[in-house]
Amino acid sequence: MTAMSSDKSTIVDDLDLRITHSLQVSPRAPFALIGTVLGVSEQTVARRYRRLRDARAVRVVGLVDPSAFGQQNWSLRLACRPDASEQIARALARRDDVHWVALLSGGTEVVCVLRARSAQERDHLLLRQLPRTAQIDSITAYGVLHVFRGGMIRDWRVGGSLLTAEQEARLLESATARDNRPASLTPADEPMLQELLRNGRATYAALRATANDGRSDAQLRRRVEELTAAGVLTFDVDVDDAQFGRPVRAYMSLTVTPAQLQAVGDALSEHDAVRYAAAVTGPASVVANTAFSSVDDLYRFVAEDLGKLDGVAQVQVLPISKAIKQGGACATEPDQTAWPTR
């Protein structure tokens, strides 16, 4: 699969791109280290990141991985009444266990990723709250079987050649290595986690003020490192594609023959238009979140890139009308409207 060339945005410049790429490699890397790697000052990196974050173009967020609790992610598609779809989407976006929310098909569908920590949390949403919402006409839930792109190991980057392998290696030296030793969350962790869900680069002083339980900065650092090493806590980078020159976004469902599933997933994971791709249960074999600089690029991706892949029998392309919530942050601040009622 041939990757399309990346178009520069008028909103961000080359240094912004390299800073964003650095954060995607190591989301909590010190600004001083990023500055050293990029050949600029710590203050420049901090100022640039604050500007990008204030513009909601780039944001580091913390995430709790449900697989650490024996759970899996779920991709949900909700067919809604048009006059209630955004209200439902924003209500979902306020949930900590909902990872990504967008309006599809001109606002007649809502799609989201559910990252429930327990079967009880999952079932409460899937079997009770959503089915009882009169404005929802149908619910399709796909269990995520395998992520081809979207994890930190095979995540997409804002530019494939912005950093050298040596620069990436230097940044990774500051990241906590995964050791898969078990770690369980405690009630004392929740205030700290809530702060990291809002701001993945929160300082340990800020976490200490939020936790307010007497733990020192050093103790909180060790706890964050312990949870990160165990895979319970992960960090991701939200990027607003529109501000990076990719305003045309689409959610895709692919029907793929089982024998070609891995090959198709690998091809998707190498394409710079693909933000997320996963094998799922249900009638579709693969779902993908994509972004393009133009409708023509979207067409060529479907007709040429997907068209050349063996095993792709059917593709459903659903334009993303509005991204309500990305990795962990709301693209626009959600209002406080209550969940729709009958």
Buried (B, 14 or more C-beta within 10 A) or exposed (E): BEEBEBEEBEBBEEBBBBBBBBBBBBBBBBBBBBBBBBEBEBEBBBEBBEEBBEEBBBBBBBBBBBEBBEBBBBBBBBBBBEEBBBBBBBBBBBBBBBBBBBBBBEBBBBBBBBBBBEEEBBEEBBEEBBEEBEBBEEBBBBBBBEBBBBBBEBBBBBBEEBBEEEBBEBBEEBBBEEEEEEBEBEEEBEBBBEBBBBBBBBEBEBBBEBBEEEBEEEBBEEBBEBBBBBBBBBBBBBBBBBBBBBBBBBBBBBBBEEEBBBBBBBBBBBBBBBBBBBBBBEEBBBBBBBBBBEEEBBEBBBEEBBEEBEBBEEBEBBBBBBBBBBBBBBBEEBEEEEBBEE
